[in-house]
Amino acid sequence: VQLVESGGGLVQPGGSLKLSCAASGFTFSLYIMRWYRQAPGKERELVAAIGSADRSTYYSPSVKGRFTISRDNDKKTMYLQMDSLKPEDTAVYYCNAQREATYWGQGTQVTVSS
């Protein structure tokens, strides 16, 4: 089982990034997928989630209206489009897959700074 995040980097405030999470080793389409983030000195927090069959979405209040979560079951990949980025969005972003088991990726660093 593997979850591999990519797409992180350094961006100026107001800029955009698109994160990807490539999955392998499990039936991706059956799993609820989530993005979490963890800033230095803070607890890991849920950013967004997307359902398996109905693809319903959830966003934390801090990112709603700026971030968009999506998934491509054929490509076994989840995405997080992040727009209007703020310095407080700086964190390591992790993807998470959950059904009977729970899987985590290794994380990708997002830094928002001028």
N, C-alpha and C positions, 0 to 999 in steps of 0.2 A: 504494500500500500504506500502510495506516495502522493503528497500535495506539494506542488512547487509554485511559489509566488514569484512574480516578476513585475517589472514596470516601475519600481520605486526610484527615487532620486531626489535631487535638489531642485526646488522650484520657487519662484518669487511669489509673494502674496498676490492673490487674485488669479494665479495661474491654474493650470489643469494637469492632471496625470491620470493615466488609466492603468490600473493594476489587473493582472491576470493570475489565475490560480489553475494550474493544469493538474488534473487528477489521473491516477492510474491505480490498478490493483483492486478496485471495487466497483460496484454497479452505481456509477455516478448519478444516473437519472433518478434513483430511488432515495437519494439522500437530501435532507435539508442542508443547505449551504449557508455559511455565515462568514462575514468579515469581522474581525476583532482588531483592536489596536491597543498598544501599551506605550505610554510615554514614560520617560525617565522618572522614577520615583512614584509612579502611579500604578494603580491596579489595571489589569487588562479589562477593557470595556467592549461591549458589543456595539458595532457600528451599523451593520445592516444584515438582513437575512432574506433568503428567497426559498420558497417552498419547492418541493420536488415535482408533484403533479400539477398543481394549480398555479405554481410560480407566484403565489402571493408574496408581497414584499413588506419588510419592516425596516424602518430607519430610526436611529436614535434622534432625539430632538436637535442635537447639536449639528447634525449633518443633513437633516431633511431639507429638501429643496436645492441642495448643492451636490449631493452624491447620488449616483444611480447604480443599483446592483442589477446584474443580469447573468444569464447562464446559457450555454450552448451545450445541450446534452449530447449532440452528435460529436462535438469536439472534446467533450468531457472537460469543459473549461468554464470557470466562473470569472466574472469581471466586476470591477468597481471603477466607474467613471467618477472622478473627483474634480469638480469645478469650483471656482471662487475660493480657492484654498486660503486658509488662514494660518498664521504661525502656530496656533493652538492645535492644528491638525498634525503637527509634527509628532511622529511615533513610529514604532515598528508595527506594520500591519500583517496580520496573520489570517489565513483562511482555515476554515473549520468545516468538517463534514460530520453529520450526525444522523444515525438511524439506530440500529442495535448497538453499533460501536461508534466511537468518536475518534476522528483523526484530525491532526494538526499539521500545518506546514511549518517551515522553518522561519518564515517571516521575511519581509522586505522593508527597508528603511525609507520613510518619506520625511523629508525635511523641507519645511516652508520657511524661507528666510530671504531677506533682501541683502 
